[in-house]
Structures are given as C-alpha cells and as structure tokens.
Amino acid sequence: MSALSTRFKMIAVAAVIALLGSAIHLMDAAAEDRSPVIDFANGDPEMAAAITKARATLPAFWASYEAPKASEEGHSLKVRFPVPGRRNGGEHIWMAEVKKIGDGRYSGRFANQPRDLPGKRAGDLVQFAEVDISDWMFMRGGKIVGGETIRPMLRHMSKADADALRARLETP
C-alpha cells in the first residue's frame, strides 16, 4: 500500500454489530473487535457508485429515523473521518446512536475500533457533518435496509461470510 494512496476502511461485520447492539454491547464488543477491514483505493468506481447511491437515498434513512415503523430499528450512518497526512482520503466508520444536533451537524458513537484515527476508540462519541456521510442503514424485520457500501465488499470476503451477509440484506 503506497503512502500516497488513500484508502477506504470498510468494516462489514461491524455494520451488523452497529445495528443490532446497544451502546453497552458495542463498547464490550469493541474490546474484542476482530471485524475484517477491507481497503478500497480512493476513487474505486464500484465503491464510489455505492457512496453516490447511498447519499442520493439519504432521505429514505431520515424518513425512517424520524418516524420508524415498528419493524425498523438500529439506524446507523457510515461517516468519513479525515486521516492526518492523507489527501482527500479518510477512514469510513459506522456510527451508532446517531443524533441530529442542528445546523447540519450530527453526533454518534464509533461502532467499531477506528484503525487510522489516533486516540479514538470504539464507543467514543464524536460529531460530524452531513457532507461526510458515506452510507446509511437500518434493520427492518431483521434485514439490513440501505448499506450500499456493503455490496462492493462482498467480493472481497470469503464465500461463507459473503453469503451470510448477503442473506441479511433486504435487497441483495
């Protein structure tokens, strides 16, 4: 991996944990976080398309977030955080316990252990802007809705892991 190359940090299994666990469960899970990290080069066309689609459909997330149906829970956002020393790149991390705080700002807790953000840990409360949101998802009837950036990761996972995750997607 070139020092000049920027990478997306995509964590597939942590996405499911972010949606299913409570804050306490997430913090306990963080101590044992072994979620696979799948790197994508900045500008990867499939991942860029997934992020574009996720951002275009963000209103569907907010509609469910504001007025969830009985079967909808676990609203989570994937957010890009700048990594010191990288141009235009960053680490994309799923956020749990998302809250609107006003003026296009949000807060949430890291759902998994950041890899390239010194001093940050799973469960830390952070703030971010809407422009930094790269994906969204929630659970509906036990299935993942949204999660567009999960799909490009499937081809990089073992068949068993990819099949298990694919089975959790409402729209595989």
N, C-alpha and C positions, 0 to 999 in steps of 0.2 A: 504494500500500500504506500503510495507516494505521499510525502509530506504536503505536497501542493494539492493533492487530490482531496476533495471534500466528500464526505460520506454521510449517508442517511443511516441512522441507527434504528433499525426496526425490530421490535420485540413482539413476536407473535403470541407466545403463550402468556405473557404478562397482560396482553389485551384482555384475555378471558378472565384472568385474575382480577383485573381492574373493574370489570363489570360485575363480577359475582361476589366479591368480598366486601366486608365492612372495613372501615378505616383501621380498626384494631387488627383484623385479619390481614390487611395489606401490610401493616407495619411488621407483623410477625412473619409474614411470607417474605418480606424484604430481606430478612436476615438469612433466608435460605434461597434467595433468588438465583435460579440456575437457568433462567429463560435464555433461549438462544438469541444471539444478536446476529442479525443478517444485514450486512453492509450493502448499500447501493451507491454507485458513483453519483455524484451530483449531476443532475440532468439526465439520468436514466429515463428513456422515453416511456417505458411502461409505468414506472413509479410516478413520473411527472403527470401522466394522464390520470392516474389514480388520485393524486392530490387535487388535480383540477376538478375532477368529478366530485370528490368529497366536498370541496369548497363550494361548488355550484349547488350542491344539495344541502348545504348547512341549514337553510330554513326548515327543512324537514326535521332536523335534530332539534332546533329551537322550539318548534311547534310541539313536539313530544315532551321536551324538557319543561315547557311552561304548563302543559296540561296533559300529563301522561295518562294513558288508558290503564286499566287495572293490570293488564298483562305486560306493561312497559316499565322497565327499571334499569338501574345501572348505567345512567348516562355518563359518557366519558368522551373526552376530547384528546386527540393527539396534537401536540404542540411542538413547534421547532424552537429550540433554545440555541442562541449563538454559542459557538465554541471558541474560546480565545485562540488567536493565531490562525484561524481559518477564514478565508474569504468566501462569502456567500454560502457557506455551509453551516451545518449545525447538527445537533442531536435532536431527533424527534422522539418524544416520550409520551406515553399515555398518561392522562391526568384523571384522577378520581376525585370525588367530592367537588365537582365543578360548581362555581357560584358566579353569577353576574355581580360585579361591584360598581358598574356605571362607567360612563364615558368610554365605551368600547373596551373596557378592561374586565378581566376575569381572574378568578383565583381557583386553585385546585392543588391536590397533593400528588406528588410523583407516585405512580402506581408500581413502579419498578426502580431498581437501582440505576441512576444515571452512570454512564460509563465514562463520559468525557467532560463532566462538569465538576471540577474540583470543589470539594466542600459540600456538595449536595448529596442527599441520601433519599432513598425510598421513604415516602411518607412526609417529606418536607412540604410545607405549604409555600407556594410561590404564586406570583402574579404574572399575567401575560396579556397580550393584545390580540384582538380578533385576527389581525393580519398574520399572526404566527400560527394560527390553527391550520393543521395539515390533514386532519381526518376527524371523524366522529363515529360514535356507535352507541347503541344501547341494546338491551335484551328485550325481546318481545316473545312471550310464550316459550322461553328457553332458547331462542335462536338469536344470533347476532344480526342486527339491522345496521346497515352502513358498513363501516370497516373496509372502505375501498382499498386502503394500502395493505390490507392483509392478503389480498388476492395475488399481487405480484410476488409475495414472499413464498407462496405455496410451492412453487417450482424449485425453491432452494432448500426445502425441508425434506426429511425422509418421507417415503410414501405413506407410512403409517401415521406420522404426525400430520402430514398434509391432509390425508383422508379424514382424520379425526376433526381437524379444524374446519375443513370444508363441510362436514356434516353439521357443524354448529352454525353455519351461515344460513340466514333466511333465504338469501338469493345467492347460491354458489356460483 
